[in-house]
Amino acid sequence: MDSMISAAARALAGGDALTALQRVALRDDPPALALRGIAMAQLGEHPRARELLRRAARAFGAHEPVARARCVVAEAEVALAQRDLGGDGSKGPAALLAAAHT
C-alpha cells in the first residue's frame, strides 16, 4: 500500500472525507476507487459512492477476493443507507452472500 492510499485511509478513519478525497481524487487504481467510494458515502453522495465501489470491486476481480468482498459489503452498506433494499446493486443478495463466504 503506498503512502497516499495510507494517508487517505487514515483520513477516512478520522472522519475527514475531504482530505481523503484530496489524496486519491485523480487515481483510478482499485484501492483509490474504493477509498473514493467510501469518502463519497460519508459525504452523502450515495449514488456516486455505489458506482465507485462497483468499479473498485470489478477492478479487484478474482485475484484479490478479500478486497473485492469488502467493496461488495461497503456497497451494501451504502444501499442500506439509501433504504434501497431491493437488491438492484451489483448482483444484489447473491454478491453479498458470496462476499460473506470469502
Backbone as ProteinMPNN parsed JSONL, in Angstrom:
{"seq_chain_A": "MDSMISAAARALAGGDALTALQRVALRDDPPALALRGIAMAQLGEHPRARELLRRAARAFGAHEPVARARCVVAEAEVALAQRDLGGDGSKGPAALLAAAHT", "coords_chain_A": {"N_chain_A": [[0.852, -1.169, 0.0], [0.652, 2.143, -0.926], [1.895, 5.409, 0.139], [0.031, 7.512, -0.247], [-2.429, 6.207, -0.393], [-2.476, 5.096, 2.16], [-2.513, 7.456, 3.691], [-4.969, 8.524, 2.891], [-6.686, 6.535, 3.854], [-6.234, 6.781, 6.607], [-7.249, 9.37, 6.979], [-9.963, 8.946, 6.36], [-10.62, 7.175, 8.421], [-10.433, 8.907, 10.516], [-12.599, 10.479, 10.043], [-12.432, 12.482, 8.152], [-13.399, 13.086, 5.28], [-13.02, 14.803, 3.104], [-10.257, 15.387, 3.045], [-9.331, 12.832, 2.518], [-10.362, 12.472, -0.064], [-8.858, 14.384, -1.422], [-6.397, 13.133, -1.484], [-6.715, 10.897, -3.146], [-8.141, 11.579, -5.41], [-7.534, 11.805, -8.187], [-6.823, 9.318, -9.021], [-7.154, 6.03, -10.444], [-6.797, 3.429, -9.651], [-7.684, 0.271, -8.107], [-7.663, 0.318, -5.097], [-7.779, 3.102, -4.639], [-10.182, 3.798, -5.904], [-11.982, 2.441, -4.244], [-11.564, 3.772, -1.781], [-12.327, 6.356, -2.536], [-15.021, 5.867, -3.039], [-15.936, 5.232, -0.453], [-15.424, 7.652, 0.839], [-17.151, 9.354, -0.585], [-19.571, 8.259, 0.188], [-19.541, 8.899, 2.912], [-19.856, 11.608, 2.655], [-22.418, 11.771, 1.819], [-23.066, 11.379, -0.824], [-24.473, 9.154, -2.179], [-25.314, 7.691, -4.634], [-23.066, 8.097, -6.354], [-21.091, 7.026, -4.729], [-21.802, 4.308, -4.677], [-21.401, 3.649, -7.356], [-18.6, 4.025, -7.603], [-17.67, 2.109, -5.771], [-18.58, -0.23, -6.985], [-17.043, -0.172, -9.332], [-14.517, -0.433, -8.177], [-14.722, -3.0, -7.033], [-15.009, -4.564, -9.352], [-12.542, -4.001, -10.53], [-10.725, -5.051, -8.674], [-11.355, -7.749, -8.902], [-11.036, -11.339, -9.408], [-8.498, -11.927, -8.511], [-7.984, -10.688, -6.102], [-9.758, -11.538, -3.777], [-10.629, -10.882, -1.137], [-10.446, -8.082, -0.913], [-12.226, -7.426, -2.93], [-14.59, -8.489, -1.853], [-14.877, -6.827, 0.36], [-15.491, -4.426, -0.9], [-17.974, -5.073, -2.027], [-19.493, -5.469, 0.295], [-19.298, -2.905, 1.401], [-20.677, -1.477, -0.559], [-23.206, -2.574, -0.153], [-23.755, -1.553, 2.377], [-23.995, 1.154, 1.749], [-26.242, 1.009, 0.104], [-28.105, 0.255, 2.012], [-28.101, 2.565, 3.594], [-29.304, 4.237, 1.778], [-31.776, 3.238, 1.82], [-32.375, 1.334, -0.023], [-33.427, -1.546, -0.49], [-33.957, -3.41, -2.347], [-32.074, -4.84, -3.731], [-30.865, -4.173, -6.169], [-28.294, -3.644, -6.716], [-24.837, -4.479, -7.407], [-25.44, -7.365, -8.503], [-26.967, -7.865, -6.286], [-28.339, -9.611, -3.472], [-27.012, -12.062, -3.932], [-24.345, -11.439, -4.505], [-23.612, -10.352, -2.072], [-23.861, -12.574, -0.382], [-21.864, -14.195, -1.48], [-19.675, -12.624, -0.833], [-19.735, -12.866, 1.919], [-18.883, -15.458, 2.258], [-16.246, -15.305, 1.672]], "CA_chain_A": [[0.0, 0.0, 0.0], [1.514, 3.315, -0.998], [1.695, 6.414, 1.185], [-1.189, 8.296, -0.473], [-3.552, 5.347, -0.006], [-2.439, 5.032, 3.627], [-2.943, 8.759, 4.212], [-6.408, 8.63, 2.653], [-7.35, 5.618, 4.788], [-6.177, 7.408, 7.937], [-8.186, 10.497, 6.976], [-11.315, 8.385, 6.45], [-10.795, 6.634, 9.776], [-10.613, 10.065, 11.387], [-13.816, 11.189, 9.681], [-12.124, 13.602, 7.263], [-13.609, 12.585, 3.922], [-12.473, 15.734, 2.106], [-8.813, 15.154, 2.952], [-9.159, 11.547, 1.832], [-10.598, 12.7, -1.488], [-7.705, 15.108, -1.97], [-5.287, 12.197, -1.651], [-6.945, 9.861, -4.162], [-9.13, 12.068, -6.378], [-7.149, 11.653, -9.589], [-6.327, 7.957, -9.248], [-8.16, 5.057, -10.863], [-6.461, 2.066, -9.246], [-8.764, -0.265, -7.266], [-7.752, 0.836, -3.73], [-8.196, 4.501, -4.675], [-11.612, 3.81, -6.212], [-12.7, 2.026, -3.037], [-11.499, 4.856, -0.803], [-13.173, 7.441, -3.039], [-16.403, 5.466, -2.806], [-16.233, 5.363, 0.978], [-15.454, 9.088, 1.136], [-18.387, 9.908, -1.141], [-20.663, 7.798, 1.05], [-19.502, 9.709, 4.127], [-20.34, 12.943, 2.306], [-23.827, 11.676, 1.461], [-23.216, 11.213, -2.274], [-24.657, 7.709, -2.243], [-25.246, 7.072, -5.977], [-21.675, 8.123, -6.826], [-20.354, 6.084, -3.885], [-22.088, 2.948, -5.144], [-20.729, 3.476, -8.649], [-17.163, 3.875, -7.363], [-17.437, 0.829, -5.106], [-18.751, -1.275, -8.009], [-15.851, -0.139, -10.187], [-13.405, -0.986, -7.404], [-14.919, -4.453, -6.923], [-14.674, -5.154, -10.658], [-11.103, -3.851, -10.775], [-10.019, -6.027, -7.84], [-11.587, -9.016, -9.585], [-10.829, -12.62, -8.736], [-7.147, -12.07, -7.965], [-7.975, -10.163, -4.734], [-11.141, -11.787, -3.353], [-10.994, -10.216, 0.119], [-10.674, -6.671, -1.231], [-13.471, -7.375, -3.702], [-15.683, -8.726, -0.91], [-15.04, -5.61, 1.164], [-16.193, -3.447, -1.74], [-19.367, -5.516, -2.136], [-20.129, -5.195, 1.584], [-19.41, -1.446, 1.518], [-21.784, -1.058, -1.422], [-24.442, -2.979, 0.523], [-23.982, -0.579, 3.45], [-24.488, 2.378, 1.114], [-27.616, 0.713, -0.308], [-28.908, 0.293, 3.232], [-28.235, 3.977, 3.954], [-30.249, 4.8, 0.815], [-33.018, 2.493, 2.002], [-32.564, 0.558, -1.248], [-33.333, -2.931, -0.047], [-34.412, -4.254, -3.443], [-31.007, -5.671, -4.252], [-30.546, -3.888, -7.567], [-26.873, -3.325, -6.805], [-24.063, -5.418, -8.218], [-25.971, -8.718, -8.349], [-27.822, -7.915, -5.113], [-28.046, -10.517, -2.361], [-26.078, -13.132, -4.306], [-22.988, -10.91, -4.342], [-23.371, -10.201, -0.64], [-23.628, -13.918, 0.157], [-20.532, -14.623, -1.922], [-18.708, -11.862, -0.037], [-19.741, -13.429, 3.269], [-18.141, -16.719, 2.239], [-14.833, -15.04, 1.369]], "C_chain_A": [[0.899, 1.234, 0.0], [1.087, 4.387, 0.006], [0.418, 7.228, 0.99], [-2.439, 7.49, -0.097], [-3.625, 5.259, 1.516], [-2.938, 6.331, 4.244], [-4.447, 8.943, 4.03], [-7.183, 7.734, 3.616], [-7.352, 6.187, 6.202], [-7.16, 8.573, 8.033], [-9.627, 10.003, 7.092], [-11.599, 7.844, 7.844], [-11.026, 7.751, 10.78], [-11.841, 10.892, 11.054], [-13.613, 12.364, 8.742], [-12.19, 13.15, 5.807], [-13.001, 13.504, 2.868], [-10.966, 15.575, 1.944], [-8.535, 13.842, 2.23], [-9.351, 11.714, 0.329], [-9.439, 13.443, -2.139], [-6.558, 14.158, -2.273], [-5.47, 11.243, -2.835], [-7.843, 10.308, -5.316], [-8.781, 11.762, -7.827], [-6.67, 10.249, -9.94], [-7.47, 7.025, -9.612], [-7.782, 3.622, -10.532], [-7.515, 1.578, -8.244], [-8.792, 0.258, -5.824], [-8.22, 2.293, -3.68], [-9.688, 4.615, -4.982], [-12.436, 3.446, -4.98], [-12.708, 3.142, -1.996], [-12.333, 6.054, -1.241], [-14.644, 7.116, -2.814], [-16.811, 5.623, -1.354], [-16.331, 6.834, 1.363], [-16.748, 9.718, 0.618], [-19.594, 9.478, -0.313], [-20.705, 8.617, 2.335], [-20.027, 11.118, 3.883], [-21.805, 12.944, 1.873], [-24.098, 11.553, -0.025], [-23.358, 9.722, -2.586], [-24.638, 7.114, -3.649], [-23.817, 7.021, -6.525], [-20.833, 7.126, -6.03], [-20.563, 4.655, -4.37], [-21.396, 2.663, -6.464], [-19.231, 3.238, -8.459], [-16.844, 2.531, -6.711], [-17.624, -0.341, -6.073], [-17.53, -1.348, -8.917], [-14.652, -0.747, -9.465], [-13.521, -2.502, -7.307], [-14.568, -5.147, -8.232], [-13.175, -5.112, -10.907], [-10.285, -4.808, -9.909], [-10.156, -7.417, -8.446], [-11.276, -10.233, -8.734], [-9.457, -12.746, -8.097], [-7.006, -11.48, -6.561], [-9.38, -10.313, -4.149], [-11.548, -11.067, -2.07], [-11.288, -8.741, -0.131], [-11.978, -6.506, -2.009], [-14.672, -7.551, -2.777], [-15.931, -7.499, -0.04], [-15.78, -4.532, 0.386], [-17.672, -3.795, -1.867], [-20.116, -5.207, -0.843], [-20.3, -3.69, 1.783], [-20.547, -0.927, 0.644], [-23.129, -1.423, -0.794], [-24.77, -2.022, 1.667], [-24.524, 0.729, 2.89], [-25.932, 2.175, 0.662], [-28.553, 0.762, 0.894], [-29.133, 1.734, 3.679], [-29.227, 4.685, 3.034], [-31.644, 4.211, 0.97], [-33.395, 1.73, 0.734], [-32.359, -0.909, -0.902], [-33.746, -3.909, -1.135], [-33.337, -5.118, -4.043], [-30.669, -5.411, -5.699], [-29.088, -3.491, -7.752], [-26.137, -4.355, -7.627], [-24.439, -6.846, -7.837], [-26.717, -8.92, -7.043], [-27.377, -8.889, -4.046], [-27.049, -11.623, -2.696], [-24.636, -12.68, -4.123], [-22.64, -10.767, -2.867], [-23.125, -11.556, 0.019], [-22.257, -14.446, -0.244], [-19.452, -13.904, -1.126], [-18.613, -12.428, 1.377], [-18.937, -14.72, 3.349], [-16.652, -16.531, 1.986], [-14.02, -14.944, 2.635]], "O_chain_A": [[1.8, 1.352, 0.83], [0.038, 4.274, 0.641], [-0.219, 7.601, 1.975], [-3.392, 8.04, 0.454], [-4.709, 5.339, 2.094], [-3.699, 6.309, 5.211], [-5.122, 9.462, 4.919], [-8.224, 8.136, 4.134], [-8.351, 6.088, 6.914], [-7.828, 8.742, 9.054], [-10.422, 10.576, 7.837], [-12.69, 8.034, 8.382], [-11.728, 7.568, 11.775], [-12.104, 11.9, 11.71], [-14.528, 13.165, 8.552], [-11.165, 12.869, 5.185], [-12.517, 13.027, 1.841], [-10.454, 15.624, 0.825], [-7.609, 13.755, 1.424], [-8.588, 11.159, -0.461], [-9.082, 13.161, -3.283], [-5.82, 14.371, -3.235], [-4.491, 10.829, -3.456], [-8.26, 9.476, -6.121], [-9.679, 11.483, -8.621], [-6.167, 10.021, -11.04], [-8.601, 7.197, -9.159], [-8.378, 2.688, -11.07], [-8.172, 2.396, -7.599], [-9.87, 0.619, -5.352], [-8.97, 2.674, -2.782], [-10.381, 5.438, -4.385], [-13.463, 4.067, -4.705], [-13.745, 3.425, -1.397], [-12.976, 6.698, -0.412], [-15.425, 7.991, -2.441], [-17.909, 6.094, -1.06], [-17.216, 7.221, 2.126], [-17.367, 10.526, 1.31], [-20.534, 10.252, -0.136], [-21.783, 8.989, 2.799], [-20.574, 11.75, 4.787], [-22.368, 14.001, 1.59], [-25.253, 11.618, -0.446], [-22.469, 9.113, -3.181], [-23.984, 6.09, -3.845], [-23.407, 6.01, -7.096], [-19.962, 6.46, -6.59], [-19.61, 3.881, -4.464], [-20.868, 1.572, -6.674], [-18.659, 2.346, -9.086], [-15.855, 1.889, -7.063], [-16.903, -1.335, -5.987], [-17.041, -2.432, -9.235], [-13.867, -1.484, -10.062], [-12.531, -3.212, -7.48], [-13.912, -6.189, -8.233], [-12.599, -6.066, -11.43], [-9.262, -5.323, -10.358], [-9.188, -8.175, -8.499], [-11.255, -10.167, -7.505], [-9.265, -13.592, -7.223], [-6.009, -11.741, -5.889], [-10.112, -9.33, -4.035], [-12.708, -10.679, -1.932], [-12.271, -8.208, 0.383], [-12.737, -5.565, -1.776], [-15.665, -6.836, -2.909], [-17.08, -7.174, 0.261], [-16.602, -3.807, 0.948], [-18.527, -2.91, -1.82], [-21.252, -4.734, -0.884], [-21.335, -3.246, 2.279], [-21.296, -0.041, 1.056], [-24.088, -0.657, -0.896], [-25.939, -1.715, 1.9], [-25.41, 1.343, 3.484], [-26.76, 3.073, 0.819], [-29.674, 1.259, 0.79], [-30.236, 2.087, 4.097], [-29.911, 5.62, 3.452], [-32.585, 4.654, 0.31], [-34.573, 1.51, 0.452], [-31.254, -1.439, -1.01], [-33.872, -5.107, -0.878], [-33.641, -6.045, -4.794], [-30.23, -6.321, -6.401], [-28.696, -3.048, -8.831], [-26.739, -5.037, -8.457], [-23.827, -7.45, -6.956], [-27.07, -10.053, -6.716], [-26.188, -8.991, -3.742], [-26.315, -12.073, -1.816], [-23.798, -13.444, -3.644], [-21.508, -11.029, -2.462], [-22.265, -11.669, 0.892], [-21.569, -15.073, 0.562], [-18.431, -14.499, -0.78], [-17.532, -12.464, 1.963], [-18.372, -15.037, 4.395], [-15.88, -17.486, 2.074], [-12.81, -14.726, 2.578]]}, "name": "protein", "num_of_chains": 1, "seq": "MDSMISAAARALAGGDALTALQRVALRDDPPALALRGIAMAQLGEHPRARELLRRAARAFGAHEPVARARCVVAEAEVALAQRDLGGDGSKGPAALLAAAHT"}
